[in-house]
Amino acid sequence: MDVATLRKQLTTASPAPLYLVLGTQQALLDQARAAFMALVPEEERVMNVASYDLEEVGLDVALDDAQSAPFFGERRLVFLTKPGFLTGASGRGKVKQDPSLLQNYLANPQPSTVLVILAPYEKLDGRKGVVKALKKQAVQVSAAPLSEQDSRRLIQASVQAAGFHFGPGALDELVRRTNADYGRMLARLKQLELLDYQQREISRESVAGLVPQSLDENVFDLVQAVLQRRQTAALELYRQLIAAQQAPLQINAVLLGQFRLLLQVKILASRGLSQPTLVKQLRVHPYRIKLALQTGRRFSMAALVQAYLGLVRVERALKNSSRSPELLFQLFLLQYGQGVK
């Protein structure tokens, strides 16, 4: 289930004894935690709510607490966070965990305890016996990054619940400036609502003035200017990044990453891979894949390869010559402008 469904269920029915919240979207993990916290009255939380970081604390300590009866209350709430031993990665945390302890608890959970495992990972290692048992016994809640469509829907709902609405183009601008990342969008809503409190309408101008573009987003605009051979615009964008104290090597590295993604998406899409499959294979946010697909359709493979190789040469020159970064980038633009279309 998703976090919205979890919230509804927790307010209308008795909670289950075991939950697994899995995913890397921190905003959803925080919302899930808040929904569980609401199960325990505020005056009881000091005695009946506990949280254990499993990179720092042993399972024996955490599960011993979970086995305890609530102190003058209806239920006990125990969070287990960062359970790295459930993933395929090695060396997570200072404490070596004994998975059998959790398996034993799963077989006979404490009825008066709600045990919540918050796993901020893409996936768990399904080959492990403890993971198989956990997925069988626990209610699973997804905190995976949301699609652009779902992010838009939830942000619209949050804005409407607060008595606001988006003006023309405002939500599109927010999506563009945050790469449709739900957590980043949500983090800016309160500020936008304060800025436009009087008119109760969040404007596109407010979004543009308040929500900064990251280096990736600025470089995306630069990529478009390069591909369209708008040399003056591309050079001006490059100068703006330099003026904003971005290191030339870092700018070039992000540019290379953008063109690498364009090539990967174009090659894999030509082999028939769908957008959801590309997201899984490349482990890139769905919105970036969507933009890469749109861009890749407009430009040839030869043009993308030429730009990528030209940026590789710029990187080599940045590391091995004393010529100015702006001059090197200008030469790249001139060479690319004379190349294949």
Rosetta silent file (secondary structure, phi, psi, omega in degrees, C-alpha in Angstrom):
SEQUENCE: MDVATLRKQLTTASPAPLYLVLGTQQALLDQARAAFMALVPEEERVMNVASYDLEEVGLDVALDDAQSAPFFGERRLVFLTKPGFLTGASGRGKVKQDPSLLQNYLANPQPSTVLVILAPYEKLDGRKGVVKALKKQAVQVSAAPLSEQDSRRLIQASVQAAGFHFGPGALDELVRRTNADYGRMLARLKQLELLDYQQREISRESVAGLVPQSLDENVFDLVQAVLQRRQTAALELYRQLIAAQQAPLQINAVLLGQFRLLLQVKILASRGLSQPTLVKQLRVHPYRIKLALQTGRRFSMAALVQAYLGLVRVERALKNSSRSPELLFQLFLLQYGQGVK
SCORE:     score description
SCORE:     0.000 S_00000001
   1 L     0.000  162.531  175.606    0.000    0.000    0.000 S_00000001
   2 E   -93.244  175.926 -174.745    1.041    3.643   -0.292 S_00000001
   3 H   -68.356  -35.620  178.571    1.411    6.085    2.596 S_00000001
   4 H   -61.695  -42.752  177.765   -1.945    7.778    1.922 S_00000001
   5 H   -64.904  -40.276  177.261   -3.715    4.410    2.237 S_00000001
   6 H   -57.322  -46.685 -178.542   -1.759    3.667    5.412 S_00000001
   7 H   -58.943  -42.604  179.777   -2.948    6.922    6.997 S_00000001
   8 H   -64.220  -44.508 -177.942   -6.579    6.099    6.219 S_00000001
   9 H   -64.157  -39.267 -178.042   -6.280    2.564    7.562 S_00000001
  10 H   -68.836  -22.279  179.187   -4.655    3.650   10.810 S_00000001
  11 H   -91.970  -12.268 -176.150   -7.507    6.070   11.506 S_00000001
  12 H  -117.149  -11.850 -177.211  -10.310    3.591   10.734 S_00000001
  13 L  -144.904  162.992  177.763   -9.035    0.211   11.943 S_00000001
  14 L   -67.311  141.780 -178.150   -6.789   -1.326   14.573 S_00000001
  15 L   -71.656  155.196  173.898   -3.118   -1.379   13.544 S_00000001
  16 L   -77.690  162.596  179.694   -1.305   -4.573   12.602 S_00000001
  17 L   -75.786  -20.070 -175.244    1.529   -5.771   14.847 S_00000001
  18 E  -136.989  135.518  176.272    4.184   -5.491   12.091 S_00000001
  19 E  -136.084  144.336  172.374    4.860   -2.969    9.325 S_00000001
  20 E  -122.340  115.700  176.712    7.636   -2.624    6.752 S_00000001
  21 E  -106.525  112.403 -171.338    8.015    0.836    5.187 S_00000001
  22 E  -121.816  127.331  175.477   10.431    0.517    2.267 S_00000001
  23 L   152.749  165.501 -172.893   11.718    3.234   -0.066 S_00000001
  24 L  -101.574   -0.558 -179.612   14.089    6.160   -0.488 S_00000001
  25 L   -81.837  102.366 -172.648   11.594    9.056   -0.543 S_00000001
  26 H   -61.301  -35.402 -179.911   12.319   10.695    2.821 S_00000001
  27 H   -61.308  -38.066  178.958    9.151   12.809    2.776 S_00000001
  28 H   -72.853  -37.588  175.108    7.044    9.640    2.577 S_00000001
  29 H   -60.931  -41.927  179.162    9.072    7.951    5.311 S_00000001
  30 H   -65.539  -40.375  179.186    8.474   10.992    7.524 S_00000001
  31 H   -65.474  -39.826  178.001    4.742   10.955    6.752 S_00000001
  32 H   -63.096  -45.474  178.967    4.521    7.252    7.591 S_00000001
  33 H   -58.634  -44.342 -179.540    6.319    7.815   10.906 S_00000001
  34 H   -62.683  -37.594  178.990    3.933   10.663   11.764 S_00000001
  35 H   -64.713  -39.380  177.384    0.932    8.457   10.976 S_00000001
  36 H   -69.858  -39.167 -179.994    2.199    5.790   13.371 S_00000001
  37 H   -59.512  -32.463 -179.550    3.001    8.359   16.051 S_00000001
  38 L   -65.772  -14.062  178.246   -0.653    9.453   16.005 S_00000001
  39 L   -70.234  -23.137 -175.434   -1.564    5.988   17.340 S_00000001
  40 L  -112.024  123.190  178.055   -0.116    6.896   20.747 S_00000001
  41 L   -54.788  144.886 -173.340   -1.519    9.832   22.734 S_00000001
  42 H   -56.429  -37.063 -177.318    1.061   12.575   23.188 S_00000001
  43 H   -71.678  -13.664 -179.763    1.099   12.229   26.973 S_00000001
  44 H  -100.269   -6.732 -169.462    2.017    8.527   26.655 S_00000001
  45 H   -67.587  -32.819 -178.994    4.795    8.841   24.078 S_00000001
  46 H   -58.371  -40.114 -175.511    7.679    9.272   26.508 S_00000001
  47 H   -94.278  -23.752 -169.847    7.035    5.814   27.981 S_00000001
  48 H  -118.031    8.626  175.637    5.444    3.960   25.058 S_00000001
  49 E  -125.918  131.389  178.120    7.352    5.080   21.924 S_00000001
  50 E  -139.591  151.397  179.040   10.928    4.036   21.155 S_00000001
  51 E  -136.974  132.269 -176.390   13.169    4.252   18.100 S_00000001
  52 E  -126.426  124.251  174.680   16.332    2.230   17.433 S_00000001
  53 E   -83.896  111.744 -174.216   18.934    2.887   14.746 S_00000001
  54 L   -77.680    0.079  168.800   20.061   -0.619   13.794 S_00000001
  55 L   -85.472  -12.662 -177.287   23.378    0.689   12.507 S_00000001
  56 L  -119.041  -25.327 -172.331   24.115    1.694   16.105 S_00000001
  57 L  -124.591  142.979 -179.601   22.041   -0.623   18.350 S_00000001
  58 L   -74.356  150.291  177.634   21.736   -4.404   18.465 S_00000001
  59 H   -59.489  -32.933 -178.417   18.524   -6.216   17.571 S_00000001
  60 H   -59.843  -41.862  179.787   18.549   -7.891   20.974 S_00000001
  61 H   -67.576  -47.702 -176.742   18.077   -4.534   22.715 S_00000001
  62 H   -64.024  -44.529 -176.503   15.428   -3.271   20.276 S_00000001
  63 H   -75.349  -27.831  173.555   13.364   -6.464   20.247 S_00000001
  64 H   -62.845  -39.416  176.480   13.552   -6.841   24.006 S_00000001
  65 H   -65.787  -41.914 -179.831   11.905   -3.423   24.182 S_00000001
  66 H   -62.460  -29.209  179.378    9.304   -4.501   21.600 S_00000001
  67 L   -76.402  -13.398 -177.263    8.418   -7.470   23.806 S_00000001
  68 L   -72.917  149.755  176.554    7.677   -5.162   26.746 S_00000001
  69 L   -77.031  151.708  177.336    4.096   -4.366   27.739 S_00000001
  70 L   -63.393  149.849 -177.955    2.887   -0.765   27.333 S_00000001
  71 L   -98.754  105.548 -179.142    3.281    1.464   30.371 S_00000001
  72 L    50.987   49.344  177.478   -0.156    2.788   31.409 S_00000001
  73 L  -159.923  175.632 -177.157   -1.418    2.797   27.827 S_00000001
  74 L   -77.994  -37.746 -174.971   -3.147    0.747   25.150 S_00000001
  75 L  -148.468  162.489  175.451   -0.141   -0.026   22.968 S_00000001
  76 E  -112.024  141.943 -179.592    3.607    0.314   22.554 S_00000001
  77 E  -120.804  121.277 -178.032    5.151    1.701   19.347 S_00000001
  78 E  -126.286  124.539  176.775    8.695    0.676   18.379 S_00000001
  79 E  -100.799  133.167  169.432   10.547    1.916   15.292 S_00000001
  80 E  -112.239  115.558 -176.830   13.516    0.018   13.844 S_00000001
  81 E  -110.504  157.249  177.742   15.391    2.288   11.427 S_00000001
  82 L    50.682   56.724  178.472   18.227    1.688    8.936 S_00000001
  83 L   -80.633   67.703 -175.498   18.044   -2.136    8.934 S_00000001
  84 H   -59.688  -24.168 -179.275   21.024   -2.463    6.595 S_00000001
  85 H   -67.789  -11.844  177.837   21.428   -6.157    7.434 S_00000001
  86 H   -87.010   -8.267 -179.129   18.258   -6.795    5.376 S_00000001
  87 L   -97.800  176.495  178.007   19.916   -5.503    2.188 S_00000001
  88 L   -84.215   -7.777 -178.471   22.553   -7.054   -0.018 S_00000001
  89 L   -75.295  147.164  179.608   25.124   -4.427    0.964 S_00000001
  90 L  -106.829  156.831  174.089   27.869   -5.414    3.368 S_00000001
  91 L    74.061   22.009  178.325   29.461   -3.447    6.171 S_00000001
  92 L   -81.348  120.947  173.040   26.444   -1.283    7.026 S_00000001
  93 L    85.850  167.457 -177.923   26.661    0.084   10.564 S_00000001
  94 L   -85.094  -20.497 -171.949   28.843   -0.508   13.604 S_00000001
  95 L  -108.308  130.570  174.932   26.829   -3.456   14.976 S_00000001
  96 L   -84.709  120.073 -174.370   26.722   -6.933   13.467 S_00000001
  97 L   -93.751  151.903  175.614   23.109   -8.070   13.693 S_00000001
  98 L  -103.733  100.513 -175.491   21.742  -11.577   14.240 S_00000001
  99 H   -59.009  -25.732 -178.498   18.823  -11.915   11.777 S_00000001
 100 H   -62.319  -26.881  178.066   17.469  -14.954   13.639 S_00000001
 101 H   -63.526  -42.116  178.622   16.395  -12.648   16.469 S_00000001
 102 H   -70.495  -39.102  177.781   14.053  -10.809   14.133 S_00000001
 103 H   -59.977  -41.084  178.704   12.822  -14.074   12.595 S_00000001
 104 H   -63.544  -40.731  179.315   11.933  -15.350   16.064 S_00000001
 105 H   -66.421  -41.169 -179.513   10.024  -12.162   16.827 S_00000001
 106 H   -59.650  -34.244 -179.284    8.167  -12.332   13.497 S_00000001
 107 H   -71.095  -24.584 -177.655    6.968  -15.826   14.391 S_00000001
 108 L  -147.969   69.936 -176.259    5.482  -14.600   17.683 S_00000001
 109 L   -69.728  153.015  177.446    5.042  -10.780   17.758 S_00000001
 110 L   -71.746  119.541 -174.540    3.945   -8.977   20.904 S_00000001
 111 L   -61.614  -30.059 -176.980    0.193   -8.235   20.427 S_00000001
 112 L   -90.412    3.737  179.473    0.299   -4.923   22.287 S_00000001
 113 E  -111.268  136.624  168.581    3.276   -3.598   20.282 S_00000001
 114 E  -101.777  109.485 -179.297    3.225   -2.016   16.826 S_00000001
 115 E   -97.708  121.508 -176.534    6.671   -2.752   15.393 S_00000001
 116 E  -118.906  121.279  176.602    7.561   -0.542   12.413 S_00000001
 117 E  -101.102  113.765  178.976   10.653   -1.178   10.286 S_00000001
 118 E   -98.289  106.371 -173.895   11.642    1.952    8.369 S_00000001
 119 E  -111.281   99.389 -176.125   13.948    0.830    5.549 S_00000001
 120 L   -82.220   55.580 -176.092   15.269    3.796    3.481 S_00000001
 121 L  -129.341  161.104  176.202   16.472    1.581    0.634 S_00000001
 122 L   -66.995  -40.405 -179.179   15.409    0.793   -2.926 S_00000001
 123 L  -158.493  166.008  173.936   14.993   -2.873   -2.096 S_00000001
 124 L  -105.274  167.464 -179.969   15.858   -5.611    0.372 S_00000001
 125 L   -83.722   98.386 -176.051   17.762   -8.813   -0.336 S_00000001
 126 L   -66.159   -8.853  178.877   14.945  -11.217   -1.148 S_00000001
 127 L   -79.387  -18.658 -176.399   17.279  -14.218   -0.939 S_00000001
 128 L   -78.742  138.363 -179.976   17.583  -13.865    2.823 S_00000001
 129 H   -59.481  -38.585 -178.556   15.299  -15.968    4.990 S_00000001
 130 H   -66.790  -34.171  178.526   14.599  -13.075    7.343 S_00000001
 131 H   -70.185  -41.460  177.137   13.479  -10.888    4.417 S_00000001
 132 H   -60.436  -43.624  179.850   11.158  -13.608    3.115 S_00000001
 133 H   -66.084  -39.353 -179.106    9.653  -13.994    6.575 S_00000001
 134 H   -64.250  -45.358 -179.039    9.310  -10.224    6.993 S_00000001
 135 H   -67.526  -25.893  178.097    7.502   -9.769    3.688 S_00000001
 136 H   -77.431  -37.545 -172.599    5.182  -12.630    4.584 S_00000001
 137 H   -94.052  -31.343 -171.990    4.295  -11.379    8.076 S_00000001
 138 L   -92.266  152.226  168.801    4.454   -7.581    7.829 S_00000001
 139 E   -76.998  125.312 -175.020    2.131   -5.079    6.201 S_00000001
 140 E   -97.023  132.706 -179.144    4.222   -3.523    3.431 S_00000001
 141 E  -124.537  130.998 -177.322    4.117    0.219    2.783 S_00000001
 142 E   -90.767  128.414  170.977    5.853    1.849   -0.187 S_00000001
 143 L  -120.316   31.103  179.386    7.983    4.960    0.288 S_00000001
 144 L   -72.411  154.208  177.275    9.521    4.702   -3.186 S_00000001
 145 L   -53.376  138.762 -176.184   10.011    7.901   -5.247 S_00000001
 146 L   -84.628  155.021  172.824    6.739    8.964   -6.823 S_00000001
 147 L   -70.434  164.863  177.545    6.039    9.386  -10.495 S_00000001
 148 H   -57.689  -42.947 -178.288    5.534   12.894  -11.855 S_00000001
 149 H   -61.777  -45.780 -179.688    1.775   12.263  -12.058 S_00000001
 150 H   -68.165  -37.705  177.549    1.516   11.089   -8.440 S_00000001
 151 H   -62.125  -44.855  177.939    3.724   13.947   -7.206 S_00000001
 152 H   -59.024  -45.359 -176.751    1.491   16.461   -8.979 S_00000001
 153 H   -62.004  -46.300 -177.628   -1.646   14.864   -7.539 S_00000001
 154 H   -69.748  -37.315  178.410   -0.394   14.869   -3.941 S_00000001
 155 H   -67.340  -41.495  175.934    0.987   18.400   -4.148 S_00000001
 156 H   -58.374  -44.524 -179.389   -2.307   19.641   -5.601 S_00000001
 157 H   -63.462  -41.074  179.493   -4.155   17.938   -2.744 S_00000001
 158 H   -63.460  -42.652 -179.582   -1.836   19.498   -0.126 S_00000001
 159 H   -65.712  -44.367  179.871   -2.290   22.975   -1.592 S_00000001
 160 H   -65.440  -38.037  179.363   -6.073   22.628   -1.780 S_00000001
 161 H   -63.676  -27.766  179.406   -6.256   21.296    1.794 S_00000001
 162 L   -87.903    0.530  178.225   -4.473   24.477    2.925 S_00000001
 163 L    84.637   22.407  178.938   -7.008   26.642    1.084 S_00000001
 164 L  -117.146  174.036  169.752   -4.759   27.636   -1.829 S_00000001
 165 E  -149.347  161.519  179.104   -4.578   26.897   -5.524 S_00000001
 166 E   -87.654  135.733  172.793   -1.930   27.110   -8.237 S_00000001
 167 L   -77.828  176.979 -178.479   -2.053   29.928  -10.754 S_00000001
 168 L   -55.932  124.974  175.583   -1.384   29.372  -14.495 S_00000001
 169 L    76.903   -4.695 -174.663    1.901   27.540  -15.053 S_00000001
 170 H   -68.463  -45.132 -179.781    2.870   27.581  -11.361 S_00000001
 171 H   -66.623  -39.124  177.256    2.719   23.836  -10.771 S_00000001
 172 H   -60.088  -40.646  179.564    4.565   23.164  -14.044 S_00000001
 173 H   -66.472  -39.258  178.527    7.305   25.540  -12.929 S_00000001
 174 H   -65.200  -42.495  177.322    7.538   23.833   -9.536 S_00000001
 175 H   -61.008  -44.819 -177.472    7.798   20.422  -11.214 S_00000001
 176 H   -64.337  -42.654 -175.081   10.507   21.674  -13.572 S_00000001
 177 H   -75.990  -16.825 -179.697   12.601   23.300  -10.853 S_00000001
 178 H  -112.740    5.991 -175.654   12.464   20.242   -8.574 S_00000001
 179 L    55.943   32.497  178.348   12.726   17.511  -11.221 S_00000001
 180 L    59.986   25.300  178.040    9.268   16.376  -10.002 S_00000001
 181 L   -80.770  115.962 -174.345   10.811   15.264   -6.701 S_00000001
 182 H   -57.999  -43.714 -179.158    7.910   15.046   -4.263 S_00000001
 183 H   -61.639  -43.217  179.633   10.040   15.760   -1.198 S_00000001
 184 H   -68.376  -37.668  177.684   11.573   18.897   -2.692 S_00000001
 185 H   -64.780  -46.186 -178.195    8.183   20.120   -3.883 S_00000001
 186 H   -62.672  -38.003 -177.477    6.591   19.526   -0.493 S_00000001
 187 H   -64.023  -23.522 -177.495    9.440   21.288    1.321 S_00000001
 188 H   -95.105  -10.192 -172.695    8.719   24.525   -0.582 S_00000001
 189 H   -62.265  -46.163 -178.042    4.929   24.597   -0.188 S_00000001
 190 H   -58.553  -41.895  179.482    4.803   26.367    3.190 S_00000001
 191 H   -64.856  -41.679  179.665    7.110   29.114    1.939 S_00000001
 192 H   -66.334  -38.782  178.691    5.064   29.551   -1.232 S_00000001
 193 H   -66.451  -37.196  176.163    1.831   29.682    0.752 S_00000001
 194 H   -66.501  -40.902 -178.329    3.285   32.367    3.034 S_00000001
 195 H   -63.637  -38.409 -176.449    4.505   34.368    0.052 S_00000001
 196 L  -111.101   35.080 -173.787    1.084   34.313   -1.629 S_00000001
 197 L   -63.450  -39.396 -174.703   -1.010   34.312    1.544 S_00000001
 198 L   -65.408  -49.254 -175.756   -3.171   37.306    0.629 S_00000001
 199 L   -87.244  -10.910  178.633   -4.380   36.139   -2.774 S_00000001
 200 L    59.160   20.826  177.488   -4.382   32.420   -1.855 S_00000001
 201 E  -127.644  121.121  178.292   -3.008   31.692   -5.323 S_00000001
 202 E   -80.625  118.685 -175.237    0.538   30.417   -5.798 S_00000001
 203 L   -93.567  159.790  176.596    1.873   32.187   -8.867 S_00000001
 204 H   -63.073  -36.580  179.839    4.463   31.081  -11.372 S_00000001
 205 H   -64.351  -38.672  178.706    6.491   34.190  -10.536 S_00000001
 206 H   -64.624  -42.123  179.095    6.564   33.203   -6.850 S_00000001
 207 H   -62.557  -46.071 -178.957    7.798   29.718   -7.715 S_00000001
 208 H   -63.863  -34.090 -178.375   10.503   31.103  -10.005 S_00000001
 209 H   -81.197  -25.234 -172.860   11.618   33.589   -7.357 S_00000001
 210 H  -103.471  -32.362 -173.864   11.598   31.231   -4.389 S_00000001
 211 L   -98.810  107.303 -178.106   12.576   27.778   -5.693 S_00000001
 212 L   -73.886  150.829  173.519   16.205   27.715   -6.853 S_00000001
 213 L   -85.257  139.838  175.171   17.341   25.490   -9.656 S_00000001
 214 L   -77.021  172.824  176.757   20.024   22.943   -8.801 S_00000001
 215 H   -58.646  -40.789  179.177   23.175   22.554  -10.879 S_00000001
 216 H   -58.458  -44.214 -177.423   21.527   19.601  -12.664 S_00000001
 217 H   -70.175  -39.668  176.096   18.521   21.713  -13.663 S_00000001
 218 H   -63.798  -39.629  179.473   20.655   24.646  -14.827 S_00000001
 219 H   -68.593  -31.609  176.125   22.810   22.270  -16.821 S_00000001
 220 H   -59.069  -43.141  176.224   19.688   20.750  -18.401 S_00000001
 221 H   -61.963  -38.252  178.802   18.932   24.192  -19.876 S_00000001
 222 H   -65.650  -40.228  177.559   22.544   24.366  -21.022 S_00000001
 223 H   -58.616  -44.489 -179.980   22.261   20.945  -22.692 S_00000001
 224 H   -61.918  -41.496  179.969   19.232   22.137  -24.664 S_00000001
 225 H   -65.333  -39.342  178.483   21.096   25.245  -25.826 S_00000001
 226 H   -63.677  -50.177 -176.317   24.110   23.151  -26.890 S_00000001
 227 H   -63.142  -34.513  179.655   22.016   20.629  -28.824 S_00000001
 228 L   -83.483    1.972  178.568   20.062   23.384  -30.549 S_00000001
 229 L    57.773   35.262  173.622   23.374   25.042  -31.459 S_00000001
 230 L   -90.298   80.715 -169.464   22.344   28.311  -29.784 S_00000001
 231 H   -63.449  -41.377 -179.168   25.958   29.224  -29.087 S_00000001
 232 H   -63.544  -44.939  179.841   25.341   32.695  -27.614 S_00000001
 233 H   -65.550  -40.881 -179.314   22.691   31.390  -25.205 S_00000001
 234 H   -64.496  -42.670 -179.589   24.840   28.388  -24.236 S_00000001
 235 H   -65.853  -38.588  179.016   27.865   30.558  -23.510 S_00000001
 236 H   -65.126  -42.147  177.177   25.771   32.958  -21.420 S_00000001
 237 H   -62.548  -40.125  178.619   24.359   30.063  -19.352 S_00000001
 238 H   -63.393  -42.555  179.377   27.896   28.751  -18.845 S_00000001
 239 H   -64.122  -36.912  178.208   29.065   32.178  -17.670 S_00000001
 240 H   -63.666  -39.876  178.513   26.140   32.357  -15.222 S_00000001
 241 H   -65.737  -40.976  177.627   27.159   29.020  -13.697 S_00000001
 242 H   -64.161  -42.112  179.535   30.757   30.200  -13.337 S_00000001
 243 H   -64.484  -27.264  178.447   29.532   33.463  -11.762 S_00000001
 244 L   -84.283   14.174  175.878   27.493   31.376   -9.293 S_00000001
 245 L    70.442   24.916  173.838   30.784   29.841   -8.084 S_00000001
 246 L   -82.143  133.859 -178.340   30.253   26.475   -9.769 S_00000001
 247 L   -71.010  135.188 -179.150   33.575   24.758  -10.470 S_00000001
 248 H   -54.316  -40.988  178.995   34.282   24.271  -14.205 S_00000001
 249 H   -64.116  -36.786  179.078   35.160   20.589  -13.693 S_00000001
 250 H   -68.718  -42.803  176.997   31.905   20.039  -11.832 S_00000001
 251 H   -57.940  -46.967 -178.232   29.887   21.788  -14.556 S_00000001
 252 H   -64.770  -37.109  179.582   31.577   19.647  -17.189 S_00000001
 253 H   -64.687  -40.819  178.595   30.998   16.473  -15.152 S_00000001
 254 H   -68.444  -39.201  175.289   27.272   17.195  -14.879 S_00000001
 255 H   -59.006  -46.488  177.907   27.132   17.987  -18.606 S_00000001
 256 H   -59.245  -41.879  179.150   28.815   14.657  -19.348 S_00000001
 257 H   -62.556  -39.236  178.973   26.333   12.911  -17.077 S_00000001
 258 H   -65.212  -44.633 -179.770   23.399   14.500  -18.889 S_00000001
 259 H   -70.749  -33.644  175.300   24.674   13.484  -22.318 S_00000001
 260 H   -61.147  -43.124  179.068   25.531    9.992  -21.049 S_00000001
 261 H   -64.618  -41.938  178.087   21.939    9.619  -19.868 S_00000001
 262 H   -58.650  -43.245  179.457   20.605   10.865  -23.215 S_00000001
 263 H   -66.720  -44.343  179.711   22.703    8.264  -25.035 S_00000001
 264 H   -60.216  -46.386 -178.087   21.713    5.446  -22.677 S_00000001
 265 H   -65.231  -42.182 -178.640   18.024    6.280  -22.961 S_00000001
 266 H   -64.938  -42.429 -179.846   18.157    6.642  -26.755 S_00000001
 267 H   -65.640  -48.199 -177.124   19.978    3.321  -27.204 S_00000001
 268 H   -69.550  -35.962  177.935   17.755    1.370  -24.810 S_00000001
 269 H   -66.174  -34.290  178.430   14.551    2.949  -26.112 S_00000001
 270 H   -67.285  -18.981  177.158   15.547    1.945  -29.650 S_00000001
 271 L   -92.182    6.185  174.250   15.649   -1.642  -28.394 S_00000001
 272 L    94.450    7.453 -179.642   12.050   -1.403  -27.270 S_00000001
 273 L   -73.846  136.414 -179.807   12.458   -0.751  -23.545 S_00000001
 274 L   -79.443  167.212  179.105    9.531    1.114  -21.992 S_00000001
 275 H   -60.170  -45.726  177.441    9.817    4.188  -19.787 S_00000001
 276 H   -60.859  -35.770  178.790    9.146    2.239  -16.532 S_00000001
 277 H   -68.275  -38.683  177.208   11.780   -0.325  -17.529 S_00000001
 278 H   -62.471  -39.596  178.291   14.294    2.445  -18.240 S_00000001
 279 H   -59.751  -45.125 -178.614   13.644    3.892  -14.773 S_00000001
 280 H   -68.122  -43.817 -175.397   14.381    0.516  -13.168 S_00000001
 281 H   -70.613  -40.501 -175.363   17.437   -0.287  -15.271 S_00000001
 282 H   -92.770  -10.395  179.696   19.094    3.131  -15.059 S_00000001
 283 L    52.863   50.839 -179.830   17.919    3.901  -11.496 S_00000001
 284 L  -124.036  147.442 -179.099   17.040    7.464  -12.469 S_00000001
 285 L   -56.033  139.624 -177.952   13.997    9.480  -11.387 S_00000001
 286 H   -53.831  -34.491 -178.639   11.057    8.951  -13.803 S_00000001
 287 H   -65.896  -39.225  178.618   10.885   12.661  -14.604 S_00000001
 288 H   -66.944  -37.454  176.720   14.489   12.707  -15.828 S_00000001
 289 H   -64.128  -42.587  178.470   13.811    9.669  -17.993 S_00000001
 290 H   -57.691  -48.122  179.938   10.738   11.396  -19.439 S_00000001
 291 H   -64.489  -39.483  179.813   12.786   14.494  -20.338 S_00000001
 292 H   -64.553  -39.436  177.709   15.602   12.366  -21.778 S_00000001
 293 H   -63.750  -43.404  179.724   13.142   10.494  -23.997 S_00000001
 294 H   -62.749  -43.023 -179.307   11.649   13.769  -25.234 S_00000001
 295 H   -69.107  -43.590 -177.205   15.091   15.227  -25.968 S_00000001
 296 H   -60.923  -30.644 -179.831   16.444   12.053  -27.551 S_00000001
 297 H   -68.718  -23.732 -174.403   13.627   11.947  -30.109 S_00000001
 298 H   -91.840  -10.526 -175.494   14.619   15.364  -31.444 S_00000001
 299 L  -132.423  148.943 -176.784   18.326   14.705  -31.993 S_00000001
 300 L   -75.683  160.667  175.634   20.324   12.073  -33.828 S_00000001
 301 H   -61.453  -39.578 -178.788   22.600    9.541  -32.207 S_00000001
 302 H   -61.924  -40.409 -179.489   25.539   11.047  -34.084 S_00000001
 303 H   -66.481  -40.374  179.167   24.856   14.521  -32.653 S_00000001
 304 H   -66.417  -42.683  179.254   24.658   13.167  -29.087 S_00000001
 305 H   -63.459  -42.620 -179.541   27.860   11.154  -29.491 S_00000001
 306 H   -60.765  -44.031  179.872   29.676   14.174  -30.952 S_00000001
 307 H   -64.928  -42.878 -179.108   28.667   16.347  -28.008 S_00000001
 308 H   -61.442  -47.779 -179.294   29.635   13.680  -25.481 S_00000001
 309 H   -65.744  -35.365  177.410   33.090   13.121  -26.992 S_00000001
 310 H   -63.464  -38.116  178.698   33.632   16.880  -27.242 S_00000001
 311 H   -72.259  -29.924  173.985   32.942   17.227  -23.514 S_00000001
 312 H   -62.887  -41.018  178.390   35.358   14.379  -22.779 S_00000001
 313 H   -67.240  -36.564  176.928   38.034   16.404  -24.561 S_00000001
 314 H   -62.894  -42.787  179.281   37.057   19.510  -22.553 S_00000001
 315 H   -60.537  -44.009  179.901   37.453   17.546  -19.326 S_00000001
 316 H   -62.017  -41.338 -179.353   40.903   16.365  -20.366 S_00000001
 317 H   -68.892  -37.166  178.074   41.925   19.926  -21.235 S_00000001
 318 H   -60.736  -34.738 -177.398   40.559   21.303  -17.949 S_00000001
 319 H   -83.890  -25.627 -169.234   42.771   18.864  -16.070 S_00000001
 320 H  -120.519    1.274  179.857   45.900   19.167  -18.189 S_00000001
 321 L  -131.250  168.128 -178.631   46.094   22.696  -19.611 S_00000001
 322 L  -102.908    5.836  179.330   46.149   26.253  -18.292 S_00000001
 323 L   -67.856  151.482 -175.319   43.641   27.644  -20.812 S_00000001
 324 L   -67.880  142.795  178.307   40.580   29.330  -19.340 S_00000001
 325 H   -56.885  -39.036 -179.380   37.485   27.114  -18.857 S_00000001
 326 H   -64.036  -40.469  178.054   35.324   29.629  -20.724 S_00000001
 327 H   -63.931  -43.488  178.977   37.646   29.542  -23.759 S_00000001
 328 H   -61.206  -41.052  179.885   37.641   25.733  -23.749 S_00000001
 329 H   -69.085  -36.642  178.586   33.849   25.659  -23.607 S_00000001
 330 H   -65.075  -40.723  176.767   33.616   28.240  -26.391 S_00000001
 331 H   -63.610  -39.343  176.392   35.893   26.121  -28.595 S_00000001
 332 H   -59.693  -44.752 -179.334   33.704   23.105  -27.845 S_00000001
 333 H   -62.621  -41.383  179.255   30.613   25.054  -28.948 S_00000001
 334 H   -63.975  -45.451  179.668   32.318   26.134  -32.195 S_00000001
 335 H   -64.909  -40.869 -179.547   33.454   22.589  -33.020 S_00000001
 336 H   -68.482  -37.138 -179.842   30.063   21.123  -32.193 S_00000001
 337 H   -63.948  -24.380 -179.292   28.314   23.793  -34.269 S_00000001
 338 L   -93.691   -1.649 -175.084   30.318   22.721  -37.330 S_00000001
 339 L   -88.818 -156.833 -175.404   29.621   19.015  -36.840 S_00000001
 340 L   -70.149  153.194  179.295   26.780   16.670  -37.733 S_00000001
 341 L   -94.842    0.000    0.000   23.175   17.768  -37.393 S_00000001
